[in-house]
Amino acid sequence: MNKSGPSRSLSNILSLADFEREASKRLPRPIFGYVSGACEDCHTLRENRNVFTEYEFVPRVLVDISKRSQEVELFGHRYAQPFGIAPMGITALSTYRGDVVLAQAGQQANIPVIMSGSSLIRMEEVAEAAPNTWFQAYLPGRVEEIMPLIDRVIAAKFKTLVITVDTAASANRENNVRTGFSTPLRPSLRLAWDGLSHPRWLFGTFLKTWLRHGMPHFENSFATRGAPIMSKNVLRDFSSRGHLSWQHIKEIRARWKGPMVIKGILHPGDAALAKQYGMDGVIVSNHGGRQLDGATTPLRVLPQILEQFKDGPVMLDSGVRRGSDVLKALALGAHSVFLGRPFNYAAAVGGADGVAHAISLLEQEVSRNMAMMGVNSVEELTPESLIHVARQSC
């Protein structure tokens, strides 16, 4: 991370929300719409943020906090911060070589980074550039393709495998239709204008990628290469996953020897099954509000999940935007949290420097709030650090 402070172009970025506003200007409408959007009426997307207002801090004072530390341990590795970068698809359309940018920035800052299975850069390249990166897989709908994908992840030498399990059906993302996003993207006059009207993105991300690496493809959904990101006649494989079950997780567990995490848990019964089937950790998540509108928020069900899964780290994503959010999740029992969209926006705005600045902003917020809470380590945060209040209506 750049210890000399942010560059002049980033000096006016004071919070993660500032990155989103700036990214909305820099990214073409379909790309920003895909990243920012959720499904249907976006109820869950809003509740992911609103739920944090239901908790208020109960700070202690006159505590020596001069030696406080944010470090957390996950799967034998001591990370510098209690937050990491969540998996996000097509990040390489937000900034040039986006998956590598995020992975390297995270490794430099010593925070966990999860690479998405819906990414556009080969997993082997990312694993070589940042060996501590975790890999997140969507199980292929055709069961005969599951183990070849897992074998490829093993061969790429990833140490931690994350399986996302909340995609039994394709989500109703009306926002994608309204903003002109599809996978693959379909060439059109509107799409051409969206690119031409954002020349910094057109020349600095898309054309630079195309000239140096060819048309981006979905590289990591299967053991072999997937569909291109732009085509007028090629279809991306959206084979149904409705028939997948815990039996497939059992078979993967037998093959995968390193830490294995289930992502997308919201029901305590599923947390109990995750324990039964040998998972080393779970990520409580509603996919950032992108799958089932009306799904509960991870923060609300976190205590029940913790009651059922006690043999490994219980992590959380969806809706975290401030250092105060991080501390509230940790106080309720999360071992760590992950953020997706904010780091995507940071990469779009400032590349590697933008991501480093975003990490620094969040780290400073966490440190500042720990000081005012009177705690020296994240382990000192407990439910007694919070009070649950009725949400105030405007």
Salt bridges, closest charged atoms under 4 A:
ASP18 OD1 - ARG21 NH2 2.24
GLU22 OE1 - LYS25 NZ 3.72
GLU22 OE2 - ARG26 NE 3.17
GLU47 OE1 - ARG300 NH2 3.24
GLU47 OE1 - ARG391 NH2 3.21
GLU54 OE2 - ARG300 NH2 2.52
GLU54 OE1 - HIS388 NE2 3.29
GLU54 OE2 - ARG391 NH2 2.72
GLU71 OE1 - ARG78 NE 3.29
GLU73 OE1 - ARG78 NH1 3.98
GLU124 OE1 - ARG122 NH2 3.33
GLU124 OE2 - ARG152 NE 2.84
GLU125 OE1 - ARG97 NH2 2.89
GLU145 OE2 - ARG142 NH2 3.25
ASP151 OD1 - ARG255 NH1 2.71
ASP166 OD1 - HIS287 ND1 2.87
GLU174 OE1 - ARG178 NH1 3.47
ASP194 OD2 - ARG29 NH2 3.74
ASP194 OD1 - ARG190 NE 3.27
GLU219 OE2 - ARG225 NE 3.03
ASP237 OD2 - ARG142 NH2 2.64
ASP280 OD2 - ARG253 NH1 2.73
ASP311 OD2 - LYS275 NZ 3.83
ASP317 OD2 - LYS263 NZ 3.35
ASP325 OD2 - ARG49 NH1 2.81
GLU365 OE2 - ARG322 NH1 2.65
